[in-house]
Amino acid sequence: MKKFTILMLCIVTLGLASCKKETLVQTAPNRTVIFDVNPNRWVFDNGKYYLDLDIAELDDINFYDEGILVYTATPNYTNYYQLPYGDMDYEAHIGGISISRSTLPTTPLRIKVVLVAAENVTF
């Protein structure tokens, strides 16, 4: 009887030890939108230059729950700088972003907008 009880305990222990719970979390991939902007697209208003960029992918879920990162590139595209940087700043809204700066750029700028997928875990 003792051997049977020990054998049953071993089987139960092995059975429980081999169970592994795996949680798969699938999120939408991050999305990147790149704009090459000529200097003539900037509009002067209230002492600053403004640029409005339409981004259809920037929806209410991305705006309220996920992340929005904006970068500008050096003229030869070897470095990217995250905004706000220098005199450049941005504001995001559903459907796009607005970038402001104090001086008019003299060369085309590359703007990279990264929409970061995330799960809102606020209770």
N, C-alpha and C positions, 0 to 999 in steps of 0.2 A: 504494500500500500504506500509506503514511504517513497519507493522508487517511482511509482505512478504519479504521485503528487509532485515530486521534483521534476519529472519529465514534463508534466503539464505546465509547471512554472517556467521551465526553459522555453517551451514552445510559445507561451504567451509573451514572455520577455522578448524573444526574437521577433515575434509578430509586431509588437508595439515599437520596437527599436527600428524596424525597417520601414515604418510609415513615415513619410516626409510630406509635409504640406508645402506646396509651391503656389505662390501668388503671382500671377502674371498681370502686370499693369501695362496696358497698351494706351499710349497717348499719340495724338497726331504729331507728325514730325514738325520741327521748327521750319519756318519759311523765311526766305530771304528775298527782298526786292531791291534791285539796284537801279539808280537813276544817274544818268550823266546829264548835268544841268549846265546850260550855257549862261553866261553873265546877263544876257538880255531877258531872262525869265524872272529876275529879281525885281520886286516892286518897292519903291521908296515910300514910306508912310511913317509919320510920327517920329522922325529922326532916325529910323532904322530901315534896313532892307529886309524884305520878307519874301519867302518862297513857300508856296503851298503845293504839296505833293499829294495826289489822290492815290490811295491804296485800298482797293476794293477788299482785299484780304483782311484788313484791319476792321473786324466786326465787333459787335458788342461783347462777345465772349472774350475775345483777345483783349479788348480794352479794359474790361472790368476784372477779369480773372487771371489773365496770363501776362506775359512780359513784352515790352517793346524796347528795343535797343536801336540807337541811331549812331552811325559812324560817318565820318568824312575821310576821304583819302588824300594823300599827298599827290601832287601833279603827276608823278610817274607811277602811282599806285603801289609803291613799295611799303607804305605804312598806312594804317587806319587809326584814327583818333575818335574815341567815343565822345559824343556830345553830352553835356555842354563841354566845349573845348574852346579856349581862347575867347573870342568875342561871339562865338556861335552858340545858340541855344535852340531848343525845340519845344513845341507843345504838341501832344497827340490828341486826336479826337477820332470818333468813329468815322471811318472812311478815309483817313489820311493824317498827315502831320503838317505843321507849319514851322519853318525854320526861320530864325531871325539872326541878324548880324549887324554890326555897326558900319562896316565898310562894304562897298560893292566889289565882289571878286573880279579879277581881270582875266582869269582863265576859267575854262570849264571845271566844274567840281563833280566828283563822284560821291554820291550819297548812298549808303547801304543801310537798309532798314531790316532788322531781324525780328521776326515775330516768334517769340519763345512760347512753346506749348507748355502748359502747366495745369495742375489740378488744384482747384480751390478747396482747401481742407478746413476752412473757417467753420466753427460751430456756431 
